Amino acid sequence: MAPMNPLYFTFGEADSWVVPVLVTKIKPSGTNKVKVESFEYSDDVYLYDDILLPN
């Protein structure tokens, strides 16, 4: 299975700074609104993904 590439979306004004986030929830509201919940991305989240846990 190929590794997943992150999807990039931009919300807000074009001249504003960007903060990478991980989206945890998307909730549509009608046909024109969506609530997005997320937290700021950090490489530390994946720091220990490839270690084996003790039994």
C-alpha positions in Angstrom: 0.0 0.0 0.0 1.4 3.4 -1.0 1.9 6.0 1.8 -0.8 8.6 2.1 0.1 12.1 1.1 -1.5 14.9 3.1 -4.3 17.0 1.6 -3.8 20.7 1.7 -6.7 23.2 2.1 -6.6 26.9 2.9 -9.2 28.7 4.9 -9.3 32.4 5.6 -7.7 35.4 3.9 -5.1 35.0 1.2 -2.4 37.2 2.9 -2.6 35.5 6.3 -0.1 33.1 7.8 -0.7 29.4 7.7 -0.8 26.8 10.6 -0.7 23.1 9.5 -3.4 21.1 11.4 -4.7 17.6 11.6 -8.5 17.5 11.0 -10.3 15.3 13.6 -13.9 16.0 12.7 -16.0 17.5 9.8 -19.6 18.2 10.4 -21.8 19.6 7.5 -24.5 22.1 8.4 -27.0 22.7 5.6 -25.6 23.2 2.1 -23.3 26.2 2.7 -21.6 25.6 6.0 -19.2 23.1 7.5 -17.7 22.9 11.0 -14.1 21.6 11.1 -12.4 20.5 14.3 -8.6 20.1 14.3 -5.4 20.5 16.3 -2.1 21.9 15.3 0.2 19.5 13.5 3.4 18.4 15.1 6.0 15.9 13.9 6.1 14.7 17.5 2.7 13.0 17.1 4.5 10.4 14.9 7.8 10.3 16.8 7.3 6.7 18.1 5.1 5.2 15.4 7.6 2.6 14.3 8.7 1.2 17.7 7.5 -2.1 19.1 5.6 -2.0 22.4 6.6 -4.4 25.2 4.3 -7.3 26.0 
